[in-house]
Structure formats: structure tokens, C-alpha cells
Amino acid sequence: MSKFDDQIASADTVIYDQFGDAASYTPPGAGEAVPCRVIIDNQTEILDMGGTGQTRVSGMTASVLESTIAEPKRGGQFRPTEGKYSGKVLEYSAAPVLDAEEWTGPVSVIV
């Protein structure tokens, strides 16, 4: 890894320390929970559908660093222990996508 890559990885860790919530991640099926920090984003977008009015699109995503969770899967679950979703179970409803050493995918609150 280059010096630049090291600095970016360090910046990612700082961002997750600041904005992420402590959680555990459990892979689908049988698996051991892994401690991690997760950033949960409740996105809302307003789209203009060709001048016919506006449509509101909502969705929740969860992001986790690849250095913490090597390859999260659809059906994998986060259990935050702090923050707004503490005590809830959030499950990847589709396969997360890796971009710049960060996995992000849609999640649903199941408990």
C-alpha cells in the first residue's frame, strides 16, 4: 500500500470513529458476530419526474469498512449498541457494494 493509501485508510478510520455507531455484524446463516463500527444513513431524495410533480424516495443504508468486515453478504445483520438504532437489528436486504474500501448496501430494520 502506498503512503497515500495509508493516509486515506487512516482518514476512513477517523470518520467511522466520529460518525459510526458501535455494532456487531453477524453473517447470514451460522456465524460468529464480529465487532465493528457502522454508519447508518437514512436517505431521502426528492425526484422531479419529468415536470409531472415530485416523488419522494426513501431508503436506509449501512456502510462498514472492508478492513473490519471483509465481505458482508445479503442477509447479514448489524446489531448497533449505541446511537439511534441501538437495540435494533438491521439486515442487508441486498448484496452490499464495495467502493473505496467501504461496503454499502440497503438495510431494513427487522426487530
MIDRENLUM-545786 format. One record per residue: residue number from 1; x, y, z of N, C-alpha, C in turn; residue in three letters. Coordinates in steps of 0.02 Angstrom, whole numbers, always signed. Example, Ala and Ser with C-alpha at 12.3 -4.5 7.8 and 13.67 -1.06 7.14 Angstrom:
residues 2
+------+--------+--------+--------+--------+--------+--------+--------+--------+--------+------+
! resi !    n_x !    n_y !    n_z !   ca_x !   ca_y !   ca_z !    c_x !    c_y !    c_z ! resn !
+------+--------+--------+--------+--------+--------+--------+--------+--------+--------+------+
!    1 !   +660 !   -284 !   +390 !   +615 !   -225 !   +390 !   +660 !   -165 !   +390 !  ala !
!    2 !   +642 !   -112 !   +354 !   +684 !    -53 !   +357 !   +645 !     +2 !   +394 !  ser !
+------+--------+--------+--------+--------+--------+--------+--------+--------+--------+------+
END
This chain:
residues 111
+------+--------+--------+--------+--------+--------+--------+--------+--------+--------+------+
! resi !    n_x !    n_y !    n_z !   ca_x !   ca_y !   ca_z !    c_x !    c_y !    c_z ! resn !
+------+--------+--------+--------+--------+--------+--------+--------+--------+--------+------+
!    1 !    +43 !    -59 !     +0 !     +0 !     +0 !     +0 !    +45 !    +62 !     +0 !  met !
!    2 !    +25 !   +113 !    -38 !    +64 !   +174 !    -42 !    +53 !   +217 !    +20 !  ser !
!    3 !    +94 !   +268 !    +27 !    +86 !   +315 !    +84 !    +18 !   +349 !    +79 !  lys !
!    4 !     -3 !   +366 !    +18 !    -68 !   +398 !     +8 !   -124 !   +350 !    +31 !  phe !
!    5 !   -120 !   +286 !    +10 !   -170 !   +238 !    +31 !   -173 !   +231 !   +107 !  asp !
!    6 !   -115 !   +231 !   +139 !   -112 !   +229 !   +212 !   -148 !   +288 !   +243 !  asp !
!    7 !   -138 !   +347 !   +215 !   -170 !   +408 !   +242 !   -245 !   +405 !   +232 !  gln !
!    8 !   -268 !   +381 !   +174 !   -340 !   +376 !   +161 !   -371 !   +325 !   +209 !  ile !
!    9 !   -339 !   +268 !   +219 !   -364 !   +218 !   +266 !   -369 !   +246 !   +336 !  ala !
!   10 !   -320 !   +286 !   +355 !   -321 !   +318 !   +421 !   -379 !   +367 !   +426 !  ser !
!   11 !   -391 !   +404 !   +372 !   -446 !   +452 !   +372 !   -513 !   +416 !   +377 !  ala !
!   12 !   -520 !   +359 !   +342 !   -582 !   +320 !   +347 !   -594 !   +298 !   +419 !  asp !
!   13 !   -543 !   +275 !   +452 !   -550 !   +254 !   +522 !   -573 !   +311 !   +566 !  thr !
!   14 !   -545 !   +370 !   +556 !   -565 !   +429 !   +595 !   -638 !   +446 !   +582 !  val !
!   15 !   -659 !   +442 !   +519 !   -729 !   +457 !   +502 !   -776 !   +407 !   +537 !  ile !
!   16 !   -759 !   +343 !   +534 !   -800 !   +293 !   +567 !   -800 !   +300 !   +643 !  tyr !
!   17 !   -743 !   +319 !   +671 !   -740 !   +331 !   +743 !   -785 !   +389 !   +763 !  asp !
!   18 !   -788 !   +440 !   +720 !   -827 !   +500 !   +735 !   -902 !   +491 !   +721 !  gln !
!   19 !   -918 !   +462 !   +663 !   -988 !   +461 !   +640 !  -1021 !   +392 !   +643 !  phe !
!   20 !   -982 !   +340 !   +653 !  -1009 !   +273 !   +655 !  -1034 !   +254 !   +724 !  gly !
!   21 !  -1075 !   +203 !   +726 !  -1101 !   +177 !   +789 !  -1069 !   +109 !   +803 !  asp !
!   22 !  -1053 !    +95 !   +865 !  -1028 !    +29 !   +884 !  -1083 !    -22 !   +870 !  ala !
!   23 !  -1063 !    -79 !   +842 !  -1111 !   -131 !   +824 !  -1075 !   -197 !   +819 !  ala !
!   24 !  -1114 !   -249 !   +808 !  -1085 !   -313 !   +789 !  -1117 !   -332 !   +723 !  ser !
!   25 !  -1079 !   -369 !   +682 !  -1104 !   -394 !   +618 !  -1103 !   -470 !   +621 !  tyr !
!   26 !  -1160 !   -500 !   +604 !  -1165 !   -572 !   +601 !  -1182 !   -592 !   +529 !  thr !
!   27 !  -1141 !   -635 !   +499 !  -1156 !   -656 !   +430 !  -1219 !   -698 !   +428 !  pro !
!   28 !  -1250 !   -704 !   +368 !  -1311 !   -744 !   +362 !  -1296 !   -817 !   +378 !  pro !
!   29 !  -1347 !   -852 !   +403 !  -1337 !   -922 !   +423 !  -1300 !   -925 !   +489 !  gly !
!   30 !  -1261 !   -975 !   +497 !  -1222 !   -982 !   +559 !  -1158 !   -943 !   +552 !  ala !
!   31 !  -1143 !   -904 !   +601 !  -1081 !   -866 !   +600 !  -1071 !   -830 !   +666 !  gly !
!   32 !  -1009 !   -813 !   +679 !   -992 !   -778 !   +740 !   -997 !   -702 !   +730 !  glu !
!   33 !  -1026 !   -668 !   +778 !  -1031 !   -595 !   +775 !   -962 !   -563 !   +778 !  ala !
!   34 !   -952 !   -511 !   +737 !   -889 !   -475 !   +733 !   -902 !   -403 !   +755 !  val !
!   35 !   -864 !   -376 !   +803 !   -873 !   -306 !   +821 !   -851 !   -260 !   +764 !  pro !
!   36 !   -887 !   -205 !   +756 !   -871 !   -158 !   +703 !   -902 !    -90 !   +719 !  cys !
!   37 !   -888 !    -42 !   +676 !   -923 !    +23 !   +678 !   -960 !    +29 !   +612 !  arg !
!   38 !  -1022 !    +48 !   +615 !  -1064 !    +53 !   +556 !  -1093 !   +123 !   +550 !  val !
!   39 !  -1096 !   +148 !   +489 !  -1129 !   +212 !   +476 !  -1196 !   +196 !   +444 !  ile !
!   40 !  -1249 !   +216 !   +478 !  -1317 !   +205 !   +455 !  -1344 !   +270 !   +428 !  ile !
!   41 !  -1366 !   +268 !   +366 !  -1389 !   +329 !   +332 !  -1462 !   +319 !   +312 !  asp !
!   42 !  -1505 !   +362 !   +337 !  -1575 !   +363 !   +318 !  -1583 !   +414 !   +262 !  asn !
!   43 !  -1580 !   +391 !   +201 !  -1580 !   +436 !   +143 !  -1651 !   +453 !   +122 !  gln !
!   44 !  -1660 !   +515 !   +102 !  -1723 !   +536 !    +71 !  -1705 !   +581 !    +12 !  thr !
!   45 !  -1732 !   +564 !    -46 !  -1720 !   +605 !   -105 !  -1786 !   +627 !   -133 !  glu !
!   46 !  -1787 !   +688 !   -160 !  -1846 !   +713 !   -196 !  -1828 !   +714 !   -270 !  ile !
!   47 !  -1865 !   +676 !   -309 !  -1851 !   +671 !   -381 !  -1906 !   +707 !   -419 !  leu !
!   48 !  -1887 !   +744 !   -470 !  -1935 !   +775 !   -515 !  -1946 !   +728 !   -573 !  asp !
!   49 !  -2006 !   +702 !   -579 !  -2021 !   +652 !   -630 !  -2045 !   +687 !   -694 !  met !
!   50 !  -1999 !   +718 !   -730 !  -2014 !   +748 !   -794 !  -2064 !   +805 !   -791 !  gly !
!   51 !  -2062 !   +843 !   -737 !  -2106 !   +901 !   -731 !  -2177 !   +884 !   -711 !  gly !
!   52 !  -2190 !   +821 !   -695 !  -2258 !   +800 !   -678 !  -2271 !   +803 !   -603 !  thr !
!   53 !  -2222 !   +825 !   -565 !  -2229 !   +826 !   -493 !  -2167 !   +796 !   -461 !  gly !
!   54 !  -2169 !   +791 !   -397 !  -2111 !   +765 !   -361 !  -2128 !   +698 !   -330 !  gln !
!   55 !  -2078 !   +655 !   -327 !  -2085 !   +590 !   -295 !  -2032 !   +584 !   -242 !  thr !
!   56 !  -2052 !   +562 !   -184 !  -2005 !   +553 !   -129 !  -1982 !   +480 !   -127 !  arg !
!   57 !  -1917 !   +471 !   -126 !  -1888 !   +404 !   -123 !  -1848 !   +399 !    -58 !  val !
!   58 !  -1864 !   +349 !    -18 !  -1829 !   +341 !    +46 !  -1794 !   +274 !    +47 !  ser !
!   59 !  -1741 !   +271 !    +85 !  -1705 !   +208 !    +94 !  -1654 !   +215 !   +149 !  gly !
!   60 !  -1637 !   +160 !   +178 !  -1587 !   +159 !   +231 !  -1528 !   +116 !   +207 !  met !
!   61 !  -1468 !   +141 !   +218 !  -1408 !   +103 !   +201 !  -1363 !    +96 !   +262 !  thr !
!   62 !  -1322 !    +44 !   +260 !  -1272 !    +33 !   +311 !  -1205 !    +27 !   +275 !  ala !
!   63 !  -1154 !    +61 !   +303 !  -1087 !    +58 !   +275 !  -1039 !    +35 !   +329 !  ser !
!   64 !   -990 !     -6 !   +307 !   -940 !    -33 !   +353 !   -875 !    -39 !   +314 !  val !
!   65 !   -820 !    -28 !   +349 !   -754 !    -31 !   +316 !   -736 !   -104 !   +299 !  leu !
!   66 !   -706 !   -113 !   +241 !   -682 !   -178 !   +219 !   -630 !   -206 !   +267 !  glu !
!   67 !   -591 !   -162 !   +298 !   -540 !   -185 !   +346 !   -571 !   -216 !   +408 !  ser !
!   68 !   -635 !   -201 !   +421 !   -669 !   -229 !   +479 !   -710 !   -291 !   +460 !  thr !
!   69 !   -747 !   -287 !   +407 !   -788 !   -342 !   +381 !   -766 !   -355 !   +310 !  ile !
!   70 !   -732 !   -411 !   +299 !   -701 !   -424 !   +234 !   -752 !   -429 !   +177 !  ala !
!   71 !   -808 !   -463 !   +188 !   -857 !   -471 !   +134 !   -927 !   -483 !   +163 !  glu !
!   72 !   -961 !   -429 !   +182 !  -1029 !   -437 !   +207 !  -1075 !   -463 !   +152 !  pro !
!   73 !  -1129 !   -495 !   +171 !  -1174 !   -527 !   +124 !  -1246 !   -505 !   +135 !  lys !
!   74 !  -1287 !   -514 !    +83 !  -1360 !   -505 !    +90 !  -1383 !   -551 !   +146 !  arg !
!   75 !  -1424 !   -525 !   +191 !  -1448 !   -563 !   +248 !  -1404 !   -556 !   +310 !  gly !
!   76 !  -1345 !   -526 !   +302 !  -1302 !   -512 !   +359 !  -1336 !   -460 !   +403 !  gly !
!   77 !  -1323 !   -464 !   +468 !  -1359 !   -421 !   +516 !  -1312 !   -380 !   +559 !  gln !
!   78 !  -1331 !   -316 !   +568 !  -1297 !   -272 !   +615 !  -1340 !   -265 !   +677 !  phe !
!   79 !  -1307 !   -264 !   +734 !  -1340 !   -251 !   +798 !  -1304 !   -192 !   +831 !  arg !
!   80 !  -1326 !   -131 !   +817 !  -1294 !    -73 !   +848 !  -1303 !    -73 !   +924 !  pro !
!   81 !  -1250 !    -52 !   +959 !  -1253 !    -49 !  +1032 !  -1252 !    +23 !  +1056 !  thr !
!   82 !  -1253 !    +70 !  +1009 !  -1258 !   +141 !  +1026 !  -1292 !   +177 !   +968 !  glu !
!   83 !  -1313 !   +238 !   +980 !  -1344 !   +278 !   +928 !  -1419 !   +266 !   +921 !  gly !
!   84 !  -1448 !   +296 !   +871 !  -1520 !   +295 !   +859 !  -1548 !   +224 !   +852 !  lys !
!   85 !  -1509 !   +178 !   +825 !  -1534 !   +110 !   +813 !  -1509 !    +59 !   +864 !  tyr !
!   86 !  -1485 !    +83 !   +920 !  -1462 !    +38 !   +973 !  -1518 !     -9 !   +993 !  ser !
!   87 !  -1502 !    -73 !   +999 !  -1552 !   -123 !  +1018 !  -1593 !   -150 !   +960 !  gly !
!   88 !  -1584 !   -123 !   +901 !  -1620 !   -146 !   +841 !  -1576 !   -195 !   +803 !  lys !
!   89 !  -1606 !   -231 !   +756 !  -1570 !   -274 !   +710 !  -1582 !   -248 !   +640 !  val !
!   90 !  -1528 !   -233 !   +605 !  -1533 !   -208 !   +536 !  -1503 !   -262 !   +491 !  leu !
!   91 !  -1538 !   -278 !   +438 !  -1516 !   -332 !   +393 !  -1507 !   -307 !   +323 !  glu !
!   92 !  -1451 !   -326 !   +291 !  -1440 !   -309 !   +221 !  -1495 !   -343 !   +180 !  tyr !
!   93 !  -1534 !   -303 !   +143 !  -1588 !   -329 !   +102 !  -1564 !   -344 !    +31 !  ser !
!   94 !  -1504 !   -325 !    +15 !  -1472 !   -340 !    -50 !  -1397 !   -343 !    -36 !  ala !
!   95 !  -1361 !   -371 !    -84 !  -1288 !   -377 !    -75 !  -1257 !   -307 !    -72 !  ala !
!   96 !  -1216 !   -294 !    -22 !  -1181 !   -229 !    -19 !  -1129 !   -225 !    -74 !  pro !
!   97 !  -1111 !   -163 !    -91 !  -1064 !   -149 !   -145 !  -1000 !   -119 !   -114 !  val !
!   98 !   -943 !   -142 !   -138 !   -879 !   -117 !   -114 !   -858 !    -58 !   -157 !  leu !
!   99 !   -843 !     -2 !   -125 !   -818 !    +58 !   -160 !   -768 !    +92 !   -114 !  asp !
!  100 !   -707 !    +99 !   -137 !   -655 !   +134 !    -99 !   -648 !   +107 !    -28 !  ala !
!  101 !   -643 !    +40 !    -23 !   -631 !     +6 !    +41 !   -688 !    +12 !    +91 !  glu !
!  102 !   -748 !    +25 !    +65 !   -807 !    +32 !   +107 !   -865 !     -6 !    +75 !  glu !
!  103 !   -895 !    -51 !   +114 !   -954 !    -87 !    +91 !  -1017 !    -47 !   +109 !  trp !
!  104 !  -1062 !    -38 !    +61 !  -1125 !     -3 !    +73 !  -1182 !    -41 !    +40 !  thr !
!  105 !  -1237 !    -49 !    +76 !  -1295 !    -83 !    +48 !  -1358 !    -64 !    +84 !  gly !
!  106 !  -1415 !    -78 !    +52 !  -1479 !    -63 !    +84 !  -1493 !   -109 !   +143 !  pro !
!  107 !  -1521 !    -81 !   +195 !  -1540 !   -121 !   +254 !  -1612 !   -108 !   +274 !  val !
!  108 !  -1640 !   -156 !   +308 !  -1706 !   -149 !   +337 !  -1702 !   -163 !   +411 !  ser !
!  109 !  -1742 !   -128 !   +450 !  -1746 !   -142 !   +522 !  -1793 !   -201 !   +529 !  val !
!  110 !  -1768 !   -256 !   +557 !  -1810 !   -315 !   +563 !  -1834 !   -328 !   +635 !  ile !
!  111 !  -1803 !   -296 !   +683 !  -1825 !   -301 !   +753 !  -1819 !   -233 !   +785 !  val !
+------+--------+--------+--------+--------+--------+--------+--------+--------+--------+------+
END
